[in-house]
Amino acid sequence: MSTIGALNQGLAGIQRGFDGLRRDANQIARANGPDRIDADVARSLVSLSADRAQVEASLKVIEAAGEMVDTIGSLLDVKA
């Protein structure tokens, strides 16, 4: 996978994680509100944890891609 591809995948993963976090937080907030919906709060809490892990894992992908760029840059400096 190219560095740019890894960065794009990492950013897409972060976006998916934040979308899930927003969705789950909204479901939890509505569970006790006036326009109460049948939300499974326990499921939403578990999903919050999974979405957080998604964001953290995607961040690690971006960090690894950044390290690859640094390594490539160092190799090019040595050759120059």
Backbone torsions as a table, in degrees:
resi	resn	phi	psi	omega
1	MET	NA	136.3	179.2
2	SER	-73.7	163.1	179.8
3	THR	-63.2	-42.5	179.8
4	ILE	-65.3	-39.6	176.9
5	GLY	-61.9	-40.5	179.0
6	ALA	-65.6	-41.5	177.8
7	LEU	-62.3	-44.1	179.3
8	ASN	-62.5	-42.1	178.5
9	GLN	-64.6	-40.2	178.1
10	GLY	-63.2	-44.3	178.8
11	LEU	-65.3	-40.3	178.1
12	ALA	-64.0	-38.4	177.9
13	GLY	-64.9	-40.2	177.2
14	ILE	-63.9	-43.1	178.9
15	GLN	-61.1	-44.8	178.3
16	ARG	-61.7	-40.7	179.4
17	GLY	-63.1	-44.3	179.3
18	PHE	-67.5	-36.8	176.0
19	ASP	-60.5	-43.6	178.1
20	GLY	-65.3	-40.4	178.0
21	LEU	-60.6	-44.3	178.5
22	ARG	-62.0	-45.5	-178.9
23	ARG	-60.6	-47.6	-177.8
24	ASP	-66.5	-42.6	179.0
25	ALA	-62.1	-38.3	178.0
26	ASN	-64.7	-42.6	179.0
27	GLN	-63.9	-40.2	179.3
28	ILE	-66.5	-43.4	-179.3
29	ALA	-64.2	-36.6	-178.3
30	ARG	-76.5	-16.1	-176.4
31	ALA	-62.4	-28.5	-178.7
32	ASN	-116.5	7.7	-177.2
33	GLY	-84.1	176.2	-179.3
34	PRO	-64.8	-35.8	176.5
35	ASP	-96.6	60.4	-175.1
36	ARG	-57.2	133.3	175.0
37	ILE	-118.4	162.9	179.5
38	ASP	-80.2	81.1	179.9
39	ALA	-101.7	136.1	176.1
40	ASP	-86.8	95.8	-174.4
41	VAL	-61.2	-40.4	179.9
42	ALA	-60.6	-43.5	178.6
43	ARG	-63.5	-40.7	179.2
44	SER	-65.4	-37.0	177.9
45	LEU	-66.8	-40.1	177.0
46	VAL	-64.9	-41.8	178.3
47	SER	-63.0	-37.2	176.1
48	LEU	-57.4	-44.2	179.8
49	SER	-64.9	-42.0	178.8
50	ALA	-65.6	-40.4	179.3
51	ASP	-66.7	-36.4	176.2
52	ARG	-63.0	-43.5	177.8
53	ALA	-62.5	-36.2	177.3
54	GLN	-60.1	-47.0	-179.9
55	VAL	-64.2	-44.2	-179.3
56	GLU	-63.7	-41.8	179.4
57	ALA	-66.2	-40.8	179.1
58	SER	-65.4	-35.7	176.3
59	LEU	-63.7	-39.1	177.7
60	LYS	-64.6	-35.4	175.9
61	VAL	-61.9	-44.9	179.7
62	ILE	-64.5	-42.1	177.9
63	GLU	-61.6	-41.7	179.4
64	ALA	-65.0	-40.1	178.0
65	ALA	-64.1	-38.5	176.7
66	GLY	-63.5	-39.2	177.3
67	GLU	-65.8	-35.7	177.3
68	MET	-63.8	-41.7	178.6
69	VAL	-63.0	-43.2	178.2
70	ASP	-61.3	-42.4	179.6
71	THR	-64.3	-44.9	178.5
72	ILE	-61.9	-42.2	177.8
73	GLY	-61.1	-41.7	178.6
74	SER	-64.8	-40.6	178.6
75	LEU	-64.0	-39.7	178.8
76	LEU	-67.5	-36.2	177.1
77	ASP	-63.7	-40.3	-178.9
78	VAL	-66.0	-40.3	-179.4
79	LYS	-71.1	-27.1	-176.3
80	ALA	-77.8	NA	NA
